[in-house]
Amino acid sequence: MESTSKDDVRTMPANEFKTHCLRVMDEVAETGMAVVVTKHRKPVAKLVPMPAPGGIVGLFKDVMTVPGDIDKPAIPIEEWEVFSNPGQVIDPKPRSG
């Protein structure tokens, strides 16, 4: 197996990866070290460890922002057709009875 110390990534030829795929997957999961699979010495795929399981709360912290007030409707309630013209709203599911 070829190896590099750059950012905890190692390289491996595709034929060797094919032979030892399950073992390599276990090693990546245990060590956290990624494996770059090569064909003719050119990188073609990268196997990286999955993040630890956790909830979705805080998943995008410091990654994305929500502008404005998320509790406020995007369209003022006065402009909603269902409230301004309640007699013209058609029930999409007719009740049978």
RAURWO-V293687 format. One record per residue. RES is the residue in one small letter. SS is DSSP state (helix for helix, strand for strand, loop for the rest). OMEGA is omega in radians with two decimals (999 if undefined). D_LAST is the distance of its C-alpha to the last C-alpha in Angstrom with 2 decimals. Layout:
RES_SS_OMEGA_D_LAST / RES_SS_OMEGA_D_LAST
//
This chain:
m_loop_3.07_71.51 / e_loop_-3.10_72.42 / s_loop_3.03_72.02 / t_loop_-3.14_72.11 / s_loop_-3.10_72.13 / k_helix_3.08_70.40 / d_helix_3.11_67.46 / d_helix_3.10_66.96 / v_strand_3.05_66.07 / r_strand_3.13_67.65 / t_strand_-3.11_67.74 / m_strand_3.07_67.49 / p_strand_-3.08_67.94 / a_helix_-3.12_64.88 / n_helix_3.10_66.53 / e_helix_3.09_67.29 / f_helix_-3.14_63.78 / k_helix_-3.12_62.41 / t_helix_-3.02_64.72 / h_helix_-3.01_63.98 / c_helix_-3.08_60.44 / l_helix_3.11_58.98 / r_helix_-3.14_62.09 / v_helix_3.11_62.08 / m_helix_3.10_58.41 / d_helix_3.14_59.28 / e_helix_3.12_62.31 / v_helix_3.14_60.34 / a_helix_-3.09_57.81 / e_helix_-3.03_60.67 / t_helix_-3.07_63.10 / g_loop_-3.13_60.87 / m_loop_-3.13_63.27 / a_strand_3.09_61.75 / v_strand_3.06_62.96 / v_strand_3.14_63.48 / v_strand_-3.09_63.49 / t_strand_2.98_65.99 / k_strand_-3.10_66.75 / h_loop_3.11_70.29 / r_loop_3.10_70.76 / k_strand_-3.14_68.00 / p_strand_3.12_64.95 / v_strand_-3.13_61.72 / a_strand_3.11_59.39 / k_strand_3.10_59.28 / l_strand_-3.11_57.92 / v_loop_3.13_57.19 / p_loop_3.07_55.99 / m_loop_3.06_52.43 / p_loop_3.13_52.14 / a_loop_-3.14_51.70 / p_loop_3.14_48.10 / g_loop_3.13_46.73 / g_loop_3.14_43.81 / i_loop_-3.14_42.80 / v_loop_3.12_43.95 / g_loop_-3.08_47.15 / l_loop_-3.10_46.97 / f_loop_3.12_47.70 / k_loop_-3.14_49.97 / d_loop_3.11_52.83 / v_loop_-3.12_51.33 / m_loop_3.11_48.88 / t_loop_3.09_48.22 / v_loop_3.14_45.27 / p_loop_3.06_46.48 / g_loop_-3.09_45.19 / d_loop_-3.08_42.82 / i_loop_3.12_40.05 / d_loop_-3.09_38.12 / k_loop_3.11_38.08 / p_loop_3.12_35.44 / a_loop_3.11_37.01 / i_loop_3.11_35.68 / p_loop_-3.07_35.99 / i_helix_3.13_32.71 / e_helix_-3.10_33.58 / e_helix_3.12_33.40 / w_loop_-3.09_29.88 / e_helix_-3.09_27.89 / v_helix_3.14_24.72 / f_helix_-3.10_26.80 / s_helix_-3.14_28.99 / n_loop_-3.05_26.36 / p_helix_3.14_22.99 / g_helix_-3.10_21.80 / q_helix_-3.12_22.53 / v_loop_-3.12_20.61 / i_loop_3.11_17.85 / d_loop_-3.08_14.98 / p_loop_-3.14_15.81 / k_loop_3.12_12.49 / p_loop_-3.14_9.64 / r_loop_3.07_6.38 / s_loop_-3.06_3.71 / g_loop_999_0.00
//
